[in-house]
Amino acid sequence: DLSTVSRDSANALSFQFEAPLKEFTRMMKSVRAVMVDRTNALSILQQAKADLDAKRVKMNKLRGTPGIKEEKVLEAERERDQADLRLKNAKAAYETIVERMNEELARFQKERAVEMSQVLRDFALSQAQLASETARAWSSLVTELQPAAPA
């Protein structure tokens, strides 16, 4: 009877906690994917900054070179302006991702805290029920064994 109680309790616990834990694992994969997106956007932003800096250096160098054709300076300015636009776009994309991520992670943490609290409460209740059923099984066994015990 005690082994039946333990087996039934283990099966119930497995059934009760498997789904929430799988959902939590799935959510963590989603969070990881968002973090990868943020990392990629940050990398693009840093590359755009480096590119703009290089274009500025090139343009300033051309401006400081005596006898350089005006066409080359204009081309360098155009490249710098394009790099500046790419930087602004990369910065906007990164900031959008960070803003959404902050909002979503705050919501995620709040929801997961509530869910985890419920899971832990249910686990504690299940453990209390198992302890009660185990105590009843042992008590029943003691009652059965007492008449057979020598006085």
C-alpha positions as CSV (number, residue, x, y, z in Angstrom):
1,D,0.0,0.0,0.0
2,L,2.9,2.4,0.8
3,S,4.5,1.7,-2.5
4,T,1.2,2.3,-4.3
5,V,0.8,5.7,-2.5
6,S,4.4,6.6,-3.4
7,R,4.0,5.5,-7.1
8,D,0.7,7.3,-7.5
9,S,2.1,10.5,-5.9
10,A,5.2,10.4,-8.2
11,N,2.9,10.0,-11.2
12,A,0.7,12.8,-10.1
13,L,3.7,15.1,-9.5
14,S,5.1,14.3,-12.8
15,F,1.8,15.0,-14.6
16,Q,1.2,18.2,-12.6
17,F,4.6,19.8,-13.0
18,E,5.8,18.5,-16.4
19,A,3.6,20.9,-18.5
20,P,4.6,24.1,-16.5
21,L,8.3,23.2,-16.7
22,K,8.1,22.5,-20.4
23,E,6.3,25.8,-20.9
24,F,9.0,27.6,-18.9
25,T,11.7,25.9,-21.0
26,R,10.0,27.0,-24.2
27,M,9.7,30.6,-22.9
28,M,13.4,30.6,-22.0
29,K,14.2,29.7,-25.6
30,S,12.1,32.6,-26.8
31,V,13.9,34.9,-24.3
32,R,17.3,33.6,-25.6
33,A,16.2,34.3,-29.2
34,V,15.3,37.9,-28.2
35,M,18.7,38.3,-26.6
36,V,20.3,37.1,-29.8
37,D,18.3,39.7,-31.8
38,R,19.5,42.4,-29.4
39,T,23.1,41.3,-29.7
40,N,22.9,41.3,-33.5
41,A,21.3,44.7,-33.5
42,L,24.1,46.0,-31.2
43,S,26.7,44.5,-33.4
44,I,25.2,46.2,-36.5
45,L,25.1,49.5,-34.5
46,Q,28.7,49.2,-33.5
47,Q,29.7,48.4,-37.1
48,A,27.8,51.4,-38.4
49,K,29.6,53.6,-35.8
50,A,33.0,52.3,-36.9
51,D,32.1,52.8,-40.6
52,L,31.0,56.4,-40.0
53,D,34.2,57.1,-38.1
54,A,36.3,55.7,-40.9
55,K,34.3,57.8,-43.5
56,R,34.9,60.9,-41.5
57,V,38.6,60.3,-41.2
58,K,38.8,59.6,-44.9
59,M,36.8,62.8,-45.7
60,N,39.0,65.0,-43.4
61,K,42.1,63.5,-44.8
62,L,41.0,64.3,-48.3
63,R,40.0,67.9,-47.3
64,G,43.4,68.4,-45.8
65,T,45.2,67.2,-48.9
66,P,46.3,70.1,-51.2
67,G,45.4,69.8,-54.8
68,I,42.9,67.0,-54.4
69,K,40.0,67.0,-56.9
70,E,36.8,68.3,-55.5
71,E,35.0,65.2,-56.9
72,K,36.8,63.0,-54.4
73,V,35.9,65.3,-51.5
74,L,32.2,65.3,-52.6
75,E,32.3,61.5,-53.0
76,A,33.8,61.2,-49.5
77,E,31.0,63.5,-48.1
78,R,28.4,61.4,-49.8
79,E,29.8,58.2,-48.4
80,R,29.9,59.9,-44.9
81,D,26.3,61.0,-45.2
82,Q,25.3,57.4,-46.2
83,A,27.2,56.0,-43.3
84,D,25.5,58.5,-41.0
85,L,22.1,57.4,-42.3
86,R,23.0,53.8,-41.8
87,L,24.1,54.6,-38.2
88,K,20.8,56.4,-37.5
89,N,18.8,53.5,-38.8
90,A,20.8,51.0,-36.9
91,K,20.5,53.0,-33.7
92,A,16.7,53.3,-34.2
93,A,16.4,49.5,-34.8
94,Y,18.5,48.8,-31.7
95,E,16.6,51.2,-29.5
96,T,13.3,49.7,-30.7
97,I,14.5,46.2,-29.8
98,V,15.8,47.3,-26.4
99,E,12.6,49.1,-25.6
100,R,10.4,46.1,-26.6
101,M,12.7,43.7,-24.8
102,N,12.6,45.7,-21.6
103,E,8.8,45.8,-21.6
104,E,8.5,42.1,-22.5
105,L,11.1,40.9,-20.0
106,A,9.4,42.9,-17.2
107,R,6.1,41.3,-18.2
108,F,7.7,37.9,-18.6
109,Q,9.4,38.1,-15.2
110,K,6.1,39.1,-13.5
111,E,4.1,36.3,-15.1
112,R,6.8,33.7,-14.5
113,A,7.1,34.7,-10.8
114,V,3.3,34.2,-10.4
115,E,3.4,30.9,-12.3
116,M,6.4,29.6,-10.4
117,S,4.8,30.6,-7.1
118,Q,1.7,28.6,-8.1
119,V,3.9,25.6,-9.1
120,L,5.8,25.7,-5.8
121,R,2.6,26.0,-3.8
122,D,1.1,23.0,-5.7
123,F,4.3,21.1,-5.1
124,A,4.2,21.9,-1.3
125,L,0.6,20.8,-1.2
126,S,1.4,17.6,-3.0
127,Q,4.2,16.9,-0.7
128,A,2.0,17.5,2.4
129,Q,-0.7,15.2,1.0
130,L,2.0,12.5,0.3
131,A,3.3,12.9,3.8
132,S,-0.2,12.5,5.2
133,E,-1.0,9.5,3.1
134,T,2.4,7.9,4.0
135,A,1.7,8.5,7.7
136,R,-1.7,6.9,7.3
137,A,-0.1,3.9,5.6
138,W,2.5,3.5,8.3
139,S,-0.2,3.9,11.0
140,S,-2.3,1.2,9.3
141,L,0.8,-1.1,9.2
142,V,1.5,-0.5,12.9
143,T,-2.1,-1.3,13.7
144,E,-1.9,-4.6,11.7
145,L,1.4,-5.5,13.3
146,Q,0.5,-4.8,16.9
147,P,-1.6,-7.9,17.5
148,A,1.2,-10.0,16.2
149,A,3.9,-8.3,18.4
150,P,4.9,-10.1,21.6
151,A,3.6,-8.4,24.7
